[in-house]
Amino acid sequence: MVSSTKDEDNNRVVTTTLKFITPDDLLIRRRRLVFRVTLTDGRQYLLGSDERPYPMIEITENCPDAIKDNHLNEVVITYKSLHIPPYIMV
């Protein structure tokens, strides 16, 4: 997960990008999802909201020719907001 800030029209916009691979088929369709992200050090963040703008989800399904190549689905989630993703206290 990477967050970066940029000034657009006198507003500070934070763009957060989450990338992961999964063997699961993600049937997202038109649902508005919020993601709880757990980092390797155990910290958790909330990515998304029940209000606009919603996270943009891009899924790439790999079907390579060789059996040894990556068969996992690549998922990229992009979320733009005015604040960094909130930290979840566990």
N, CA and C atoms as a LAMMPS dump frame, in Angstrom:
ITEM: TIMESTEP
0
ITEM: NUMBER OF ATOMS
270
ITEM: BOX BOUNDS ff ff ff
-5.0000000000000000e+02 5.0000000000000000e+02
-5.0000000000000000e+02 5.0000000000000000e+02
-5.0000000000000000e+02 5.0000000000000000e+02
ITEM: ATOMS id mol type element x y z
1 1 1 N 0.852 -1.164 0
2 1 2 C 0 0 0
3 1 3 C 0.898 1.227 0
4 2 1 N 0.606 2.171 -0.892
5 2 2 C 1.377 3.397 -1.019
6 2 3 C 0.409 4.567 -1.06
7 3 1 N 0.694 5.614 -0.261
8 3 2 C -0.104 6.84 -0.281
9 3 3 C 0.786 7.987 -0.721
10 4 1 N 0.253 8.826 -1.604
11 4 2 C 0.996 10.002 -2.05
12 4 3 C 0.039 11.193 -2.092
13 5 1 N 0.563 12.39 -1.837
14 5 2 C -0.26 13.589 -1.835
15 5 3 C 0.095 14.468 -3.026
16 6 1 N -0.912 15.229 -3.466
17 6 2 C -0.734 16.12 -4.6
18 6 3 C -1.752 17.243 -4.459
19 7 1 N -1.364 18.452 -4.812
20 7 2 C -2.285 19.586 -4.76
21 7 3 C -3.033 19.701 -6.084
22 8 1 N -4.367 19.659 -6.012
23 8 2 C -5.226 19.815 -7.188
24 8 3 C -6.293 20.85 -6.864
25 9 1 N -6.341 21.934 -7.619
26 9 2 C -7.344 22.992 -7.437
27 9 3 C -7.388 23.482 -5.994
28 10 1 N -6.226 23.784 -5.448
29 10 2 C -6.08 24.289 -4.076
30 10 3 C -6.568 23.305 -3.016
31 11 1 N -6.64 22.036 -3.326
32 11 2 C -6.992 20.991 -2.371
33 11 3 C -5.875 19.959 -2.327
34 12 1 N -5.596 19.459 -1.137
35 12 2 C -4.608 18.392 -0.978
36 12 3 C -5.314 17.054 -1.192
37 13 1 N -4.966 16.348 -2.234
38 13 2 C -5.595 15.075 -2.577
39 13 3 C -4.599 13.955 -2.287
40 14 1 N -5.06 12.962 -1.529
41 14 2 C -4.231 11.809 -1.194
42 14 3 C -4.679 10.636 -2.07
43 15 1 N -3.759 10.094 -2.833
44 15 2 C -4.035 8.92 -3.654
45 15 3 C -3.357 7.717 -3.015
46 16 1 N -4.177 6.727 -2.659
47 16 2 C -3.662 5.507 -2.039
48 16 3 C -3.848 4.352 -3.008
49 17 1 N -2.779 3.603 -3.238
50 17 2 C -2.816 2.464 -4.153
51 17 3 C -2.433 1.204 -3.389
52 18 1 N -3.268 0.196 -3.535
53 18 2 C -3.036 -1.106 -2.917
54 18 3 C -2.922 -2.138 -4.027
55 19 1 N -1.84 -2.925 -4.015
56 19 2 C -1.633 -3.97 -5.019
57 19 3 C -1.445 -5.295 -4.306
58 20 1 N -2.106 -6.336 -4.821
59 20 2 C -1.901 -7.681 -4.288
60 20 3 C -2.261 -8.71 -5.338
61 21 1 N -1.823 -9.961 -5.111
62 21 2 C -2.182 -11.066 -5.992
63 21 3 C -2.955 -12.077 -5.169
64 22 1 N -3.884 -12.765 -5.813
65 22 2 C -4.725 -13.72 -5.118
66 22 3 C -5.116 -14.852 -6.063
67 23 1 N -5.291 -16.063 -5.533
68 23 2 C -5.786 -17.156 -6.375
69 23 3 C -7.313 -17.134 -6.489
70 24 1 N -7.981 -16.311 -5.678
71 24 2 C -9.446 -16.279 -5.647
72 24 3 C -10.013 -15.5 -6.826
73 25 1 N -11.211 -15.892 -7.251
74 25 2 C -11.96 -15.128 -8.235
75 25 3 C -12.768 -14.082 -7.475
76 26 1 N -12.499 -12.827 -7.759
77 26 2 C -13.194 -11.746 -7.066
78 26 3 C -14.386 -11.298 -7.901
79 27 1 N -15.572 -11.574 -7.434
80 27 2 C -16.797 -11.187 -8.13
81 27 3 C -17.308 -9.886 -7.515
82 28 1 N -16.768 -8.776 -7.989
83 28 2 C -17.058 -7.487 -7.368
84 28 3 C -18.29 -6.837 -7.976
85 29 1 N -18.424 -6.88 -9.248
86 29 2 C -19.518 -6.253 -9.99
87 29 3 C -19.635 -4.779 -9.627
88 30 1 N -20.809 -4.315 -9.239
89 30 2 C -21.019 -2.888 -8.971
90 30 3 C -21.127 -2.575 -7.483
91 31 1 N -20.565 -3.417 -6.646
92 31 2 C -20.638 -3.167 -5.208
93 31 3 C -19.625 -2.11 -4.802
94 32 1 N -19.982 -1.356 -3.769
95 32 2 C -19.079 -0.351 -3.216
96 32 3 C -18.388 -0.975 -2.017
97 33 1 N -17.094 -1.227 -2.165
98 33 2 C -16.366 -1.966 -1.142
99 33 3 C -15.445 -1.065 -0.339
100 34 1 N -15.218 -1.443 0.901
101 34 2 C -14.233 -0.835 1.782
102 34 3 C -13.268 -1.95 2.171
103 35 1 N -11.982 -1.652 2.202
104 35 2 C -10.973 -2.671 2.454
105 35 3 C -10.263 -2.402 3.774
106 36 1 N -10.099 -3.449 4.58
107 36 2 C -9.273 -3.388 5.782
108 36 3 C -7.934 -3.998 5.404
109 37 1 N -6.899 -3.178 5.423
110 37 2 C -5.568 -3.588 4.973
111 37 3 C -4.69 -3.826 6.194
112 38 1 N -4.098 -5.021 6.278
113 38 2 C -3.163 -5.343 7.348
114 38 3 C -1.759 -5.398 6.765
115 39 1 N -0.874 -4.55 7.282
116 39 2 C 0.505 -4.513 6.816
117 39 3 C 1.314 -5.613 7.497
118 40 1 N 2.519 -5.833 7.026
119 40 2 C 3.342 -6.908 7.556
120 40 3 C 3.711 -6.698 9.024
121 41 1 N 3.708 -5.456 9.494
122 41 2 C 4.029 -5.193 10.902
123 41 3 C 2.796 -5.224 11.802
124 42 1 N 1.628 -5.579 11.251
125 42 2 C 0.414 -5.736 12.042
126 42 3 C -0.494 -4.519 12.072
127 43 1 N -0.036 -3.366 11.583
128 43 2 C -0.897 -2.179 11.548
129 43 3 C -2.013 -2.394 10.54
130 44 1 N -3.198 -1.848 10.857
131 44 2 C -4.347 -1.983 9.963
132 44 3 C -4.877 -0.607 9.579
133 45 1 N -5.276 -0.492 8.312
134 45 2 C -5.822 0.755 7.785
135 45 3 C -7.137 0.462 7.078
136 46 1 N -7.991 1.474 7.007
137 46 2 C -9.273 1.37 6.317
138 46 3 C -9.152 2.112 5.001
139 47 1 N -9.379 1.407 3.901
140 47 2 C -9.242 1.984 2.57
141 47 3 C -10.607 2.02 1.914
142 48 1 N -11.156 3.225 1.753
143 48 2 C -12.467 3.377 1.143
144 48 3 C -13.448 4.025 2.088
145 49 1 N -14.658 4.269 1.584
146 49 2 C -15.693 4.929 2.365
147 49 3 C -17.05 4.58 1.761
148 50 1 N -18.112 4.855 2.525
149 50 2 C -19.453 4.613 1.988
150 50 3 C -19.965 5.824 1.212
151 51 1 N -19.096 6.816 1.027
152 51 2 C -19.432 8.016 0.268
153 51 3 C -18.489 8.149 -0.92
154 52 1 N -18.885 8.957 -1.882
155 52 2 C -18.032 9.203 -3.039
156 52 3 C -16.819 10 -2.638
157 53 1 N -15.701 9.831 -3.271
158 53 2 C -15.395 8.883 -4.34
159 53 3 C -15.12 7.488 -3.783
160 54 1 N -15.592 6.487 -4.481
161 54 2 C -15.402 5.1 -4.076
162 54 3 C -14.062 4.592 -4.615
163 55 1 N -13.514 3.545 -4.01
164 55 2 C -12.267 2.977 -4.535
165 55 3 C -12.475 2.398 -5.945
166 56 1 N -11.474 2.586 -6.783
167 56 2 C -11.477 2.017 -8.129
168 56 3 C -10.729 0.696 -8.067
169 57 1 N -11.347 -0.364 -8.6
170 57 2 C -10.774 -1.707 -8.509
171 57 3 C -10.494 -2.222 -9.917
172 58 1 N -9.264 -2.654 -10.133
173 58 2 C -8.856 -3.207 -11.428
174 58 3 C -8.306 -4.61 -11.184
175 59 1 N -8.887 -5.597 -11.854
176 59 2 C -8.466 -6.989 -11.697
177 59 3 C -7.937 -7.498 -13.029
178 60 1 N -6.738 -8.079 -12.991
179 60 2 C -6.138 -8.674 -14.179
180 60 3 C -6.055 -10.18 -13.952
181 61 1 N -6.766 -10.934 -14.784
182 61 2 C -6.743 -12.397 -14.689
183 61 3 C -5.683 -12.921 -15.642
184 62 1 N -4.721 -13.62 -15.097
185 62 2 C -3.614 -14.148 -15.893
186 62 3 C -3.921 -15.556 -16.385
187 63 1 N -3.714 -15.765 -17.67
188 63 2 C -3.846 -17.092 -18.286
189 63 3 C -2.622 -17.325 -19.17
190 64 1 N -1.472 -17.575 -18.567
191 64 2 C -0.244 -17.707 -19.341
192 64 3 C -0.184 -19.022 -20.112
193 65 1 N 0.711 -19.048 -21.096
194 65 2 C 0.915 -20.253 -21.898
195 65 3 C 1.671 -21.33 -21.125
196 66 1 N 2.691 -20.937 -20.396
197 66 2 C 3.527 -21.906 -19.683
198 66 3 C 2.96 -22.16 -18.285
199 67 1 N 3.022 -23.39 -17.845
200 67 2 C 2.505 -23.793 -16.538
201 67 3 C 3.297 -23.166 -15.396
202 68 1 N 4.569 -22.832 -15.635
203 68 2 C 5.413 -22.278 -14.576
204 68 3 C 5.206 -20.78 -14.369
205 69 1 N 4.479 -20.111 -15.264
206 69 2 C 4.251 -18.675 -15.138
207 69 3 C 3.14 -18.378 -14.129
208 70 1 N 3.018 -17.124 -13.747
209 70 2 C 2.065 -16.684 -12.733
210 70 3 C 0.614 -16.876 -13.2
211 71 1 N -0.162 -17.624 -12.427
212 71 2 C -1.579 -17.852 -12.721
213 71 3 C -2.485 -17.073 -11.782
214 72 1 N -1.911 -16.295 -10.869
215 72 2 C -2.697 -15.58 -9.871
216 72 3 C -3.312 -14.31 -10.456
217 73 1 N -4.448 -13.905 -9.892
218 73 2 C -5.107 -12.671 -10.306
219 73 3 C -4.41 -11.483 -9.649
220 74 1 N -4.123 -10.465 -10.443
221 74 2 C -3.497 -9.256 -9.93
222 74 3 C -4.58 -8.211 -9.694
223 75 1 N -4.602 -7.633 -8.484
224 75 2 C -5.629 -6.662 -8.111
225 75 3 C -4.943 -5.345 -7.757
226 76 1 N -5.451 -4.245 -8.327
227 76 2 C -4.96 -2.909 -8.013
228 76 3 C -6.162 -2.077 -7.583
229 77 1 N -6.092 -1.532 -6.355
230 77 2 C -7.164 -0.702 -5.815
231 77 3 C -6.605 0.703 -5.652
232 78 1 N -7.292 1.687 -6.228
233 78 2 C -6.881 3.08 -6.147
234 78 3 C -7.987 3.869 -5.483
235 79 1 N -7.612 4.65 -4.464
236 79 2 C -8.595 5.436 -3.718
237 79 3 C -8.067 6.853 -3.54
238 80 1 N -8.871 7.837 -3.958
239 80 2 C -8.505 9.244 -3.812
240 80 3 C -9.413 9.88 -2.768
241 81 1 N -8.792 10.626 -1.844
242 81 2 C -9.563 11.323 -0.817
243 81 3 C -8.767 12.54 -0.352
244 82 1 N -9.337 13.28 0.577
245 82 2 C -8.664 14.456 1.114
246 82 3 C -7.785 14.119 2.315
247 83 1 N -7.862 12.873 2.812
248 83 2 C -7.117 12.472 3.994
249 83 3 C -6.415 11.137 3.742
250 84 1 N -5.372 10.875 4.526
251 84 2 C -4.735 9.566 4.446
252 84 3 C -5.677 8.517 5.009
253 85 1 N -5.522 7.245 4.634
254 85 2 C -6.41 6.205 5.167
255 85 3 C -6.322 6.151 6.698
256 86 1 N -7.471 6.032 7.377
257 86 2 C -7.441 6.015 8.838
258 86 3 C -6.836 4.722 9.385
259 87 1 N -6.132 4.872 10.5
260 87 2 C -5.495 3.774 11.21
261 87 3 C -6.547 3.104 12.081
262 88 1 N -6.597 1.777 12.079
263 88 2 C -7.545 1.029 12.889
264 88 3 C -6.822 0.517 14.128
265 89 1 N -7.315 0.888 15.293
266 89 2 C -6.738 0.391 16.55
267 89 3 C -7.331 -0.978 16.837
268 90 1 N -6.465 -1.975 17.037
269 90 2 C -6.93 -3.335 17.305
270 90 3 C -6.709 -3.674 18.756
